[in-house]
Amino acid sequence: MKALAVTLAYMVYDAACCHLNGDMRLDNTVHHLVSIVGIGAGLAYQRVSERRQVSCISSSSVRCRPLPVC
């Protein structure tokens, strides 16, 4: 579940970066919203299959955005 929480945080971060960079296309917006709602629901109900966890984690790492370094 911790990996899924990190994936959710990254999806929110990536959606915010896309919005701030002006890269908000319809397909990208739908992808982020569906992913955020689905992962959030899975975390809220504590019922996520292992297959879904691997799918979410791997899809987030396909296009990694560099994280800011403090």
N, CA, C and O atoms as a GROMACS GRO file, in nm:
protein
  280
    1MET      N    1   0.080  -0.119   0.000
    1MET     CA    2   0.000   0.000   0.000
    1MET      C    3   0.086   0.127   0.000
    1MET      O    4   0.045   0.230  -0.053
    2LYS      N    5   0.205   0.119   0.059
    2LYS     CA    6   0.293   0.237   0.061
    2LYS      C    7   0.336   0.274  -0.080
    2LYS      O    8   0.342   0.392  -0.115
    3ALA      N    9   0.366   0.173  -0.161
    3ALA     CA   10   0.406   0.200  -0.299
    3ALA      C   11   0.291   0.265  -0.375
    3ALA      O   12   0.314   0.353  -0.459
    4LEU      N   13   0.170   0.223  -0.347
    4LEU     CA   14   0.053   0.281  -0.413
    4LEU      C   15   0.032   0.425  -0.367
    4LEU      O   16  -0.010   0.509  -0.447
    5ALA      N   17   0.059   0.454  -0.242
    5ALA     CA   18   0.047   0.591  -0.192
    5ALA      C   19   0.150   0.682  -0.259
    5ALA      O   20   0.120   0.797  -0.292
    6VAL      N   21   0.269   0.630  -0.280
    6VAL     CA   22   0.373   0.708  -0.350
    6VAL      C   23   0.332   0.732  -0.495
    6VAL      O   24   0.353   0.840  -0.549
    7THR      N   25   0.274   0.630  -0.557
    7THR     CA   26   0.226   0.644  -0.695
    7THR      C   27   0.116   0.749  -0.703
    7THR      O   28   0.114   0.828  -0.797
    8LEU      N   29   0.026   0.749  -0.607
    8LEU     CA   30  -0.080   0.850  -0.603
    8LEU      C   31  -0.020   0.990  -0.590
    8LEU      O   32  -0.061   1.082  -0.660
    9ALA      N   33   0.075   1.005  -0.500
    9ALA     CA   34   0.139   1.135  -0.482
    9ALA      C   35   0.209   1.180  -0.610
    9ALA      O   36   0.203   1.298  -0.645
   10TYR      N   37   0.273   1.087  -0.678
   10TYR     CA   38   0.340   1.122  -0.804
   10TYR      C   39   0.238   1.163  -0.911
   10TYR      O   40   0.264   1.256  -0.987
   11MET      N   41   0.124   1.094  -0.917
   11MET     CA   42   0.022   1.129  -1.017
   11MET      C   43  -0.032   1.270  -0.992
   11MET      O   44  -0.054   1.345  -1.086
   12VAL      N   45  -0.053   1.305  -0.867
   12VAL     CA   46  -0.099   1.440  -0.833
   12VAL      C   47   0.009   1.542  -0.870
   12VAL      O   48  -0.022   1.646  -0.927
   13TYR      N   49   0.133   1.512  -0.839
   13TYR     CA   50   0.246   1.599  -0.873
   13TYR      C   51   0.257   1.616  -1.024
   13TYR      O   52   0.274   1.728  -1.073
   14ASP      N   53   0.246   1.507  -1.098
   14ASP     CA   54   0.258   1.512  -1.244
   14ASP      C   55   0.143   1.591  -1.305
   14ASP      O   56   0.163   1.668  -1.399
   15ALA      N   57   0.022   1.573  -1.252
   15ALA     CA   58  -0.093   1.649  -1.302
   15ALA      C   59  -0.072   1.799  -1.278
   15ALA      O   60  -0.103   1.881  -1.364
   16ALA      N   61  -0.020   1.834  -1.160
   16ALA     CA   62   0.006   1.975  -1.129
   16ALA      C   63   0.114   2.031  -1.221
   16ALA      O   64   0.101   2.144  -1.269
   17CYS      N   65   0.218   1.955  -1.246
   17CYS     CA   66   0.325   2.000  -1.336
   17CYS      C   67   0.271   2.021  -1.478
   17CYS      O   68   0.305   2.120  -1.544
   18CYS      N   69   0.189   1.928  -1.524
   18CYS     CA   70   0.131   1.943  -1.658
   18CYS      C   71   0.044   2.069  -1.665
   18CYS      O   72   0.048   2.142  -1.764
   19HIS      N   73  -0.032   2.093  -1.560
   19HIS     CA   74  -0.118   2.212  -1.557
   19HIS      C   75  -0.034   2.340  -1.557
   19HIS      O   76  -0.065   2.434  -1.631
   20LEU      N   77   0.069   2.344  -1.477
   20LEU     CA   78   0.152   2.464  -1.467
   20LEU      C   79   0.236   2.487  -1.592
   20LEU      O   80   0.268   2.601  -1.624
   21ASN      N   81   0.271   2.379  -1.663
   21ASN     CA   82   0.349   2.392  -1.787
   21ASN      C   83   0.260   2.420  -1.908
   21ASN      O   84   0.311   2.442  -2.017
   22GLY      N   85   0.130   2.418  -1.889
   22GLY     CA   86   0.038   2.442  -2.000
   22GLY      C   87   0.024   2.323  -2.093
   22GLY      O   88  -0.014   2.339  -2.209
   23ASP      N   89   0.055   2.203  -2.043
   23ASP     CA   90   0.051   2.081  -2.124
   23ASP      C   91  -0.074   2.000  -2.090
   23ASP      O   92  -0.066   1.878  -2.072
   24MET      N   93  -0.189   2.066  -2.081
   24MET     CA   94  -0.312   1.997  -2.043
   24MET      C   95  -0.392   1.961  -2.167
   24MET      O   96  -0.471   2.041  -2.217
   25ARG      N   97  -0.371   1.839  -2.215
   25ARG     CA   98  -0.452   1.786  -2.325
   25ARG      C   99  -0.563   1.703  -2.264
   25ARG      O  100  -0.554   1.659  -2.149
   26LEU      N  101  -0.669   1.681  -2.341
   26LEU     CA  102  -0.783   1.607  -2.290
   26LEU      C  103  -0.745   1.465  -2.248
   26LEU      O  104  -0.785   1.420  -2.141
   27ASP      N  105  -0.669   1.396  -2.331
   27ASP     CA  106  -0.631   1.258  -2.297
   27ASP      C  107  -0.544   1.252  -2.173
   27ASP      O  108  -0.557   1.162  -2.091
   28ASN      N  109  -0.455   1.348  -2.159
   28ASN     CA  110  -0.367   1.355  -2.042
   28ASN      C  111  -0.447   1.384  -1.915
   28ASN      O  112  -0.423   1.326  -1.810
   29THR      N  113  -0.542   1.476  -1.927
   29THR     CA  114  -0.626   1.512  -1.813
   29THR      C  115  -0.712   1.394  -1.768
   29THR      O  116  -0.721   1.365  -1.648
   30VAL      N  117  -0.774   1.325  -1.863
   30VAL     CA  118  -0.855   1.208  -1.830
   30VAL      C  119  -0.768   1.100  -1.767
   30VAL      O  120  -0.809   1.037  -1.669
   31HIS      N  121  -0.650   1.077  -1.822
   31HIS     CA  122  -0.558   0.977  -1.766
   31HIS      C  123  -0.527   1.007  -1.620
   31HIS      O  124  -0.534   0.919  -1.535
   32HIS      N  125  -0.493   1.132  -1.590
   32HIS     CA  126  -0.458   1.169  -1.453
   32HIS      C  127  -0.580   1.156  -1.360
   32HIS      O  128  -0.568   1.101  -1.251
   33LEU      N  129  -0.694   1.206  -1.403
   33LEU     CA  130  -0.812   1.201  -1.318
   33LEU      C  131  -0.856   1.058  -1.287
   33LEU      O  132  -0.886   1.025  -1.172
   34VAL      N  133  -0.860   0.973  -1.388
   34VAL     CA  134  -0.900   0.834  -1.368
   34VAL      C  135  -0.801   0.763  -1.276
   34VAL      O  136  -0.840   0.688  -1.187
   35SER      N  137  -0.672   0.786  -1.299
   35SER     CA  138  -0.570   0.722  -1.216
   35SER      C  139  -0.578   0.769  -1.072
   35SER      O  140  -0.572   0.687  -0.980
   36ILE      N  141  -0.592   0.899  -1.051
   36ILE     CA  142  -0.598   0.954  -0.915
   36ILE      C  143  -0.721   0.903  -0.841
   36ILE      O  144  -0.712   0.863  -0.725
   37VAL      N  145  -0.836   0.904  -0.908
   37VAL     CA  146  -0.958   0.857  -0.843
   37VAL      C  147  -0.950   0.707  -0.814
   37VAL      O  148  -0.988   0.662  -0.706
   38GLY      N  149  -0.901   0.629  -0.910
   38GLY     CA  150  -0.890   0.484  -0.891
   38GLY      C  151  -0.792   0.446  -0.782
   38GLY      O  152  -0.823   0.360  -0.698
   39ILE      N  153  -0.676   0.508  -0.781
   39ILE     CA  154  -0.576   0.476  -0.678
   39ILE      C  155  -0.626   0.524  -0.542
   39ILE      O  156  -0.611   0.454  -0.441
   40GLY      N  157  -0.686   0.644  -0.539
   40GLY     CA  158  -0.740   0.697  -0.413
   40GLY      C  159  -0.849   0.607  -0.355
   40GLY      O  160  -0.853   0.584  -0.234
   41ALA      N  161  -0.936   0.557  -0.442
   41ALA     CA  162  -1.042   0.466  -0.395
   41ALA      C  163  -0.982   0.336  -0.343
   41ALA      O  164  -1.026   0.283  -0.241
   42GLY      N  165  -0.883   0.285  -0.412
   42GLY     CA  166  -0.817   0.163  -0.367
   42GLY      C  167  -0.752   0.180  -0.231
   42GLY      O  168  -0.757   0.091  -0.147
   43LEU      N  169  -0.690   0.294  -0.211
   43LEU     CA  170  -0.628   0.321  -0.081
   43LEU      C  171  -0.733   0.341   0.028
   43LEU      O  172  -0.716   0.294   0.140
   44ALA      N  173  -0.841   0.410  -0.006
   44ALA     CA  174  -0.946   0.436   0.093
   44ALA      C  175  -1.012   0.307   0.140
   44ALA      O  176  -1.040   0.291   0.259
   45TYR      N  177  -1.037   0.215   0.048
   45TYR     CA  178  -1.104   0.090   0.083
   45TYR      C  179  -1.006  -0.021   0.119
   45TYR      O  180  -1.047  -0.130   0.158
   46GLN      N  181  -0.875   0.006   0.105
   46GLN     CA  182  -0.771  -0.093   0.136
   46GLN      C  183  -0.794  -0.223   0.057
   46GLN      O  184  -0.766  -0.332   0.107
   47ARG      N  185  -0.845  -0.211  -0.065
   47ARG     CA  186  -0.874  -0.328  -0.148
   47ARG      C  187  -0.820  -0.304  -0.288
   47ARG      O  188  -0.894  -0.257  -0.375
   48VAL      N  189  -0.695  -0.334  -0.308
   48VAL     CA  190  -0.634  -0.319  -0.440
   48VAL      C  191  -0.563  -0.449  -0.472
   48VAL      O  192  -0.488  -0.503  -0.390
   49SER      N  193  -0.587  -0.500  -0.591
   49SER     CA  194  -0.522  -0.625  -0.629
   49SER      C  195  -0.374  -0.600  -0.658
   49SER      O  196  -0.334  -0.488  -0.689
   50GLU      N  197  -0.295  -0.704  -0.647
   50GLU     CA  198  -0.152  -0.693  -0.674
   50GLU      C  199  -0.130  -0.653  -0.820
   50GLU      O  200  -0.038  -0.577  -0.850
   51ARG      N  201  -0.213  -0.704  -0.908
   51ARG     CA  202  -0.201  -0.670  -1.050
   51ARG      C  203  -0.220  -0.521  -1.072
   51ARG      O  204  -0.147  -0.460  -1.150
   52ARG      N  205  -0.317  -0.461  -1.005
   52ARG     CA  206  -0.343  -0.318  -1.018
   52ARG      C  207  -0.227  -0.237  -0.962
   52ARG      O  208  -0.190  -0.134  -1.019
   53GLN      N  209  -0.169  -0.283  -0.852
   53GLN     CA  210  -0.054  -0.211  -0.795
   53GLN      C  211   0.061  -0.209  -0.892
   53GLN      O  212   0.122  -0.104  -0.913
   54VAL      N  213   0.092  -0.321  -0.952
   54VAL     CA  214   0.204  -0.328  -1.047
   54VAL      C  215   0.174  -0.241  -1.168
   54VAL      O  216   0.263  -0.173  -1.218
   55SER      N  217   0.051  -0.243  -1.215
   55SER     CA  218   0.011  -0.163  -1.330
   55SER      C  219   0.027  -0.014  -1.302
   55SER      O  220   0.080   0.060  -1.384
   56CYS      N  221  -0.018   0.031  -1.186
   56CYS     CA  222  -0.009   0.173  -1.151
   56CYS      C  223   0.134   0.217  -1.132
   56CYS      O  224   0.174   0.323  -1.179
   57ILE      N  225   0.211   0.136  -1.064
   57ILE     CA  226   0.350   0.173  -1.037
   57ILE      C  227   0.430   0.175  -1.165
   57ILE      O  228   0.509   0.267  -1.186
   58SER      N  229   0.412   0.076  -1.252
   58SER     CA  230   0.490   0.072  -1.375
   58SER      C  231   0.447   0.181  -1.472
   58SER      O  232   0.532   0.236  -1.542
   59SER      N  233   0.317   0.214  -1.478
   59SER     CA  234   0.273   0.318  -1.571
   59SER      C  235   0.322   0.456  -1.527
   59SER      O  236   0.347   0.542  -1.611
   60SER      N  237   0.336   0.477  -1.398
   60SER     CA  238   0.387   0.606  -1.349
   60SER      C  239   0.535   0.621  -1.378
   60SER      O  240   0.583   0.733  -1.400
   61SER      N  241   0.608   0.512  -1.380
   61SER     CA  242   0.752   0.522  -1.402
   61SER      C  243   0.788   0.523  -1.550
   61SER      O  244   0.904   0.543  -1.584
   62VAL      N  245   0.690   0.504  -1.638
   62VAL     CA  246   0.719   0.507  -1.781
   62VAL      C  247   0.762   0.648  -1.821
   62VAL      O  248   0.856   0.664  -1.900
   63ARG      N  249   0.695   0.747  -1.769
   63ARG     CA  250   0.727   0.885  -1.803
   63ARG      C  251   0.755   0.962  -1.674
   63ARG      O  252   0.672   1.040  -1.628
   64CYS      N  253   0.870   0.939  -1.618
   64CYS     CA  254   0.904   1.003  -1.491
   64CYS      C  255   0.943   1.148  -1.514
   64CYS      O  256   1.023   1.180  -1.602
   65ARG      N  257   0.885   1.233  -1.434
   65ARG     CA  258   0.919   1.374  -1.435
   65ARG      C  259   1.020   1.394  -1.322
   65ARG      O  260   1.000   1.342  -1.212
   66PRO      N  261   1.127   1.468  -1.346
   66PRO     CA  262   1.225   1.487  -1.239
   66PRO      C  263   1.164   1.558  -1.119
   66PRO      O  264   1.092   1.658  -1.134
   67LEU      N  265   1.192   1.507  -1.002
   67LEU     CA  266   1.140   1.569  -0.880
   67LEU      C  267   1.231   1.684  -0.839
   67LEU      O  268   1.353   1.677  -0.858
   68PRO      N  269   1.173   1.790  -0.783
   68PRO     CA  270   1.257   1.903  -0.742
   68PRO      C  271   1.347   1.865  -0.625
   68PRO      O  272   1.307   1.792  -0.535
   69VAL      N  273   1.467   1.914  -0.629
   69VAL     CA  274   1.564   1.889  -0.523
   69VAL      C  275   1.574   2.013  -0.436
   69VAL      O  276   1.598   2.123  -0.485
   70CYS      N  277   1.556   1.994  -0.306
   70CYS     CA  278   1.560   2.109  -0.213
   70CYS      C  279   1.700   2.143  -0.177
   70CYS      O  280   1.723   2.236  -0.101
   0.00000   0.00000   0.00000
